[in-house]
Each structure stands twice: as structure tokens, then as C-alpha cells.
Amino acid sequence: MRAGPDLSHEAALAGAGPVAGVDEVGRGPLAGSVVAAAVILPAAGRPDGIDDSKRLTPAARERLAEAIRACAAVGVGEATADEVDRLNVHHATLAAMARAVAALPLAPGHVLVDGRFLPRWNHRATALVGGDGLSLSIAAASIVAKVHRDRLMVAAAEAWPGYGWERNKGYPTAEHRAALARLGPSPLHRRSFTPVAAAAPSGHTIRG
């Protein structure tokens, strides 16, 4: 049976000050922002059921995101589709993470970051591969980031209908690719991504 994330990594940093967990969502979509969240969980009063967001149902993520925001210190950062094109998705992700930590209402003493890479910042930090399945703080951040980004894409679907973003959240599903071929890219599409570039050859008018 899978143990799931716990507070062992946070406990190992006792005395360092508040420990923030950071995770991101949205590296793979063809449209929309990369979103990162930073979460400092309280010593007590945490909601039950916090886990890697990918292992939770949408309803559970929504419920937990609200509960986490109600009890924890939370910061959210975004990197736009234009920044993904300009910086590349890796550096845009690091920028979103740095913005999420900067948005926290208190400065962390140490930051646990999901993945292999750390942003350039002055914070003491540790990169944890698979961190959303190891650290409860990172798992909480994964939930907040996922729910925030999903809501952004549902709202974007109303402004730019036809791509199915309310369902696919910008990921390259068959529905999304077919809509790209039919409608062309929107202003929220990442033009540096191959399927988007292929749908907007030279001279093609970007859908606005």
C-alpha cells in the first residue's frame, strides 16, 4: 500500500523557520499559463486527504484547495503563454515558482520544491524529485496550483470558445488539436509549441 506524502522532510528542517512546499502545473498544455503554488502548512488543523493532486478526483481537489487556503499560508504565481514562448517552458516554470514564493504572506525559512531544479533566489531550498508524493507541503501546493489553473482555463474557454478548454484545460487532446486546425491559435496559445506553430503557418491570422 502506498504510504503517501508526509511531514518527514519538513520535520528534518525543524529550526529552519517556516517550511514552504512548491509545485507547478501546466508545463505540457498548448495554451494557458504555467501556474505554481507555495504552501506553508500550519502545525495543526490541516485537512485530511492531502495528496499528489494527480491522485485526487476533481471534486476532492476543489474541496482540499479551499480547506488549504483557509488554514495555510498560500502564494500563487503564474508565467503567461507569452513568457513560455520567450523564456521556454523550463525557465517560465522557475519564474512562476519564484513568484509563488514571493506571494506568500510570510517569508519561508526553507523551501521544498518539486522536481530537479531550483529558481534563482535567496531562499534556502531543496529540490525533491517526486516531491508531491513525498512532502505534504508540496502535495498541498500541487492541489492549489491545479485548481487555480483549471479555473483559469474554464474562464478562458468562455472568452475563446471552441477549443474545449473547459474539458481539456489546454492539454493536447484530439479535441484540442482538431480545434486548432479548424480555428487557428488563440492569443493564449503557446506559439513555440510545435502543434500550435503548425496550425499557424506564415501569414495565418491569429484568432483574437
KOLTORTI-348878 format. One line per field, with one value per residue (C-alpha): residue number from 1; residue in three letters; x, y, z. Coordinates in nm, 4 decimals. Layout:
n: (NUM/...)
res: (ALA/...)
xx: (X/...)
yy: (Y/...)
zz: (Z/...)
//
This chain:
n: (1/2/3/4/5/6/7/8/9/10/11/12/13/14/15/16/17/18/19/20/21/22/23/24/25/26/27/28/29/30/31/32/33/34/35/36/37/38/39/40/41/42/43/44/45/46/47/48/49/50/51/52/53/54/55/56/57/58/59/60/61/62/63/64/65/66/67/68/69/70/71/72/73/74/75/76/77/78/79/80/81/82/83/84/85/86/87/88/89/90/91/92/93/94/95/96/97/98/99/100/101/102/103/104/105/106/107/108/109/110/111/112/113/114/115/116/117/118/119/120/121/122/123/124/125/126/127/128/129/130/131/132/133/134/135/136/137/138/139/140/141/142/143/144/145/146/147/148/149/150/151/152/153/154/155/156/157/158/159/160/161/162/163/164/165/166/167/168/169/170/171/172/173/174/175/176/177/178/179/180/181/182/183/184/185/186/187/188/189/190/191/192/193/194/195/196/197/198/199/200/201/202/203/204/205/206/207/208)
res: (MET/ARG/ALA/GLY/PRO/ASP/LEU/SER/HIS/GLU/ALA/ALA/LEU/ALA/GLY/ALA/GLY/PRO/VAL/ALA/GLY/VAL/ASP/GLU/VAL/GLY/ARG/GLY/PRO/LEU/ALA/GLY/SER/VAL/VAL/ALA/ALA/ALA/VAL/ILE/LEU/PRO/ALA/ALA/GLY/ARG/PRO/ASP/GLY/ILE/ASP/ASP/SER/LYS/ARG/LEU/THR/PRO/ALA/ALA/ARG/GLU/ARG/LEU/ALA/GLU/ALA/ILE/ARG/ALA/CYS/ALA/ALA/VAL/GLY/VAL/GLY/GLU/ALA/THR/ALA/ASP/GLU/VAL/ASP/ARG/LEU/ASN/VAL/HIS/HIS/ALA/THR/LEU/ALA/ALA/MET/ALA/ARG/ALA/VAL/ALA/ALA/LEU/PRO/LEU/ALA/PRO/GLY/HIS/VAL/LEU/VAL/ASP/GLY/ARG/PHE/LEU/PRO/ARG/TRP/ASN/HIS/ARG/ALA/THR/ALA/LEU/VAL/GLY/GLY/ASP/GLY/LEU/SER/LEU/SER/ILE/ALA/ALA/ALA/SER/ILE/VAL/ALA/LYS/VAL/HIS/ARG/ASP/ARG/LEU/MET/VAL/ALA/ALA/ALA/GLU/ALA/TRP/PRO/GLY/TYR/GLY/TRP/GLU/ARG/ASN/LYS/GLY/TYR/PRO/THR/ALA/GLU/HIS/ARG/ALA/ALA/LEU/ALA/ARG/LEU/GLY/PRO/SER/PRO/LEU/HIS/ARG/ARG/SER/PHE/THR/PRO/VAL/ALA/ALA/ALA/ALA/PRO/SER/GLY/HIS/THR/ILE/ARG/GLY)
xx: (0.0000/0.1362/0.2301/0.1669/0.3235/0.4068/0.5886/0.9212/1.1075/0.9566/1.0417/1.4040/1.4173/1.2944/1.4516/1.4887/1.1707/0.8513/0.8878/0.7093/0.6268/0.6211/0.4779/0.3642/0.1113/0.0783/0.4100/0.2505/-0.0553/-0.0616/-0.2379/-0.2558/-0.0174/0.2143/0.0894/0.2876/0.1743/0.3661/0.2109/0.3228/0.1049/0.0087/0.1352/-0.2209/-0.5617/-0.4590/-0.7332/-0.7223/-0.6655/-0.3859/-0.2065/-0.0447/-0.3144/-0.2912/-0.4191/-0.7293/-1.0655/-1.1607/-1.4165/-1.1583/-0.9092/-1.1667/-1.2592/-0.8992/-0.7870/-1.0459/-0.9517/-0.5801/-0.6365/-0.8436/-0.5744/-0.2354/-0.0168/-0.0555/0.1079/0.0330/0.2481/0.1904/0.4004/0.1971/0.1927/0.3968/0.6598/0.6659/0.7402/1.0004/1.1803/1.0997/0.8753/1.1528/1.2533/0.8905/0.8172/1.1012/0.9715/0.6221/0.7685/0.9666/0.6533/0.4532/0.7054/0.7222/0.3423/0.3442/0.2249/0.5347/0.8914/0.9806/1.2914/1.3300/1.1567/1.0906/1.0484/0.9071/1.1493/1.5212/1.5711/1.5503/1.4767/1.7487/1.6566/1.7983/1.5901/1.7392/1.5802/1.5811/1.4687/1.2764/1.2112/0.8592/0.8127/0.4343/0.4287/0.6790/0.6160/0.2750/0.3563/0.4430/0.1322/-0.0784/0.0867/0.0114/-0.3579/-0.3757/-0.1879/-0.4017/-0.7328/-0.6185/-0.5061/-0.8150/-1.0329/-0.8301/-0.8794/-1.2528/-1.2818/-1.0642/-1.2951/-1.5729/-1.3579/-1.2209/-1.4804/-1.4329/-1.1110/-1.2756/-1.0574/-1.3345/-1.2649/-0.9038/-0.7575/-0.5345/-0.3669/-0.3069/-0.6094/-0.7542/-1.0370/-0.7947/-0.5744/-0.8767/-0.9965/-0.6508/-0.6606/-1.0106/-0.9873/-0.6160/-0.4379/-0.5843/-0.3844/-0.3462/-0.1760/0.1967/0.3275/0.6645/0.4962/0.5061/0.1306/0.0492/0.3190/0.1946/-0.1571/-0.0373/0.1818/0.3288/0.0535/-0.2085/-0.4168/-0.4076/-0.7593/-0.8324)
yy: (0.0000/0.3418/0.5477/0.8875/1.2232/1.3098/1.5749/1.3936/1.6333/1.9302/1.7777/1.7326/2.1113/2.1885/2.5119/2.6496/2.8543/2.8106/2.5470/2.6087/2.3440/2.4486/2.2735/2.3705/2.2639/2.3398/2.2579/2.0348/2.2260/2.4014/2.7028/2.8987/2.9869/2.7757/2.8081/2.7440/2.7475/2.7764/2.6496/2.6728/2.4305/2.5014/2.2848/2.1691/2.1888/2.0569/1.8949/1.5179/1.3688/1.5918/1.4018/1.4476/1.6309/1.3767/1.1074/1.3029/1.3474/1.6974/1.7229/1.6251/1.8774/2.1561/2.0718/2.0429/2.3594/2.5603/2.3925/2.4510/2.8180/2.8500/2.7141/2.7673/3.0460/3.0317/3.2103/3.1616/3.2637/3.2469/3.2628/3.3523/3.1783/3.4695/3.4106/3.0399/3.1339/3.3920/3.2128/2.8459/2.6353/2.5360/2.8914/3.0073/2.7368/2.8555/3.2121/3.1024/2.9212/3.2263/3.4413/3.1949/3.2103/3.5897/3.5982/3.4164/3.6338/3.5393/3.4578/3.0877/2.9685/2.6847/2.5878/2.2331/2.2326/1.9502/1.8448/1.8660/2.2398/2.5463/2.9059/3.1648/3.3165/3.3856/3.1227/2.8100/2.5362/2.1673/2.0090/1.6827/1.4606/1.3269/1.5694/1.5826/1.2188/1.2715/1.6066/1.7059/2.0734/2.0100/1.7941/2.0787/2.3165/2.0765/2.0850/2.4643/2.5094/2.2559/2.4001/2.7572/2.6739/2.4672/2.7609/2.9923/2.7621/2.7237/3.1045/3.1278/2.8817/3.1389/3.4071/3.1765/2.9025/2.6055/2.4560/2.2593/2.4143/2.3636/1.9920/1.9566/2.2572/2.3346/1.9937/1.8477/1.6196/1.5100/1.7589/2.0451/1.9589/1.9379/2.2778/2.4261/2.3031/2.4416/2.7737/2.8527/2.9586/3.1986/3.4656/3.2174/2.9512/2.8860/2.9589/2.7969/2.4564/2.2514/2.1739/2.5438/2.6570/2.4023/2.5429/2.8995/2.8994/3.2244/3.4669/3.2906/3.5307/3.4526/3.4210/3.7114)
zz: (0.0000/-0.0988/0.2073/0.0517/0.1393/0.4984/0.7003/0.7387/0.5092/0.6903/1.0295/0.9218/0.8817/1.2329/1.3474/0.9948/1.0229/0.8217/0.5501/0.2208/-0.0355/-0.4015/-0.7066/-1.0538/-1.3124/-1.6808/-1.8464/-2.1097/-2.2368/-2.5716/-2.4199/-2.0989/-1.8207/-1.6118/-1.2538/-0.9358/-0.5747/-0.2490/0.0733/0.4368/0.6311/0.9935/1.2778/1.3475/1.1844/0.8445/0.6339/0.5907/0.2469/0.1129/-0.1624/-0.5014/-0.6995/-0.9831/-0.7448/-0.6445/-0.8114/-0.9309/-0.6500/-0.3882/-0.5276/-0.5123/-0.1539/-0.0392/-0.2178/-0.0265/0.3016/0.2437/0.1647/0.4831/0.7154/0.5462/0.4114/0.0330/-0.2591/-0.6291/-0.9244/-1.2992/-1.6136/-1.9210/-2.2566/-2.3956/-2.1270/-2.2093/-2.5699/-2.4750/-2.1918/-2.2768/-2.0547/-1.8123/-1.7254/-1.7262/-1.4690/-1.2457/-1.2775/-1.1723/-0.8717/-0.7649/-0.7942/-0.5859/-0.3010/-0.3280/-0.2949/0.0408/0.3296/0.5307/0.4316/0.4447/0.6250/0.3764/0.0516/-0.0696/-0.4471/-0.6562/-0.9299/-1.0014/-1.0425/-0.8209/-0.9204/-0.8748/-0.5416/-0.1967/-0.0170/0.1351/-0.0698/-0.1555/-0.4833/-0.4367/-0.7380/-0.6979/-0.4129/-0.4485/-0.3381/-0.0551/0.1129/0.2468/0.1852/-0.1805/-0.2229/-0.0828/-0.3308/-0.6153/-0.5253/-0.5014/-0.8300/-1.0172/-0.9004/-0.9722/-1.3252/-1.4041/-1.3048/-1.5270/-1.8253/-1.7654/-1.7634/-2.0756/-2.2523/-2.2276/-2.3895/-2.6619/-2.7178/-2.9440/-2.8107/-2.5301/-2.2596/-2.0053/-2.0517/-2.1687/-1.9788/-2.2779/-2.2994/-2.6481/-2.6685/-3.0018/-2.9476/-2.8882/-3.1866/-3.4169/-3.2947/-3.3564/-3.7156/-3.7607/-3.5762/-3.5678/-3.2472/-2.9933/-2.8057/-2.5186/-2.7294/-2.6932/-3.0402/-2.9681/-2.9239/-3.2429/-3.2808/-3.2398/-3.4821/-3.7358/-3.7061/-3.7693/-4.0803/-4.2080/-4.2928/-4.0837/-3.8753/-3.5057/-3.3705/-3.1376)
//
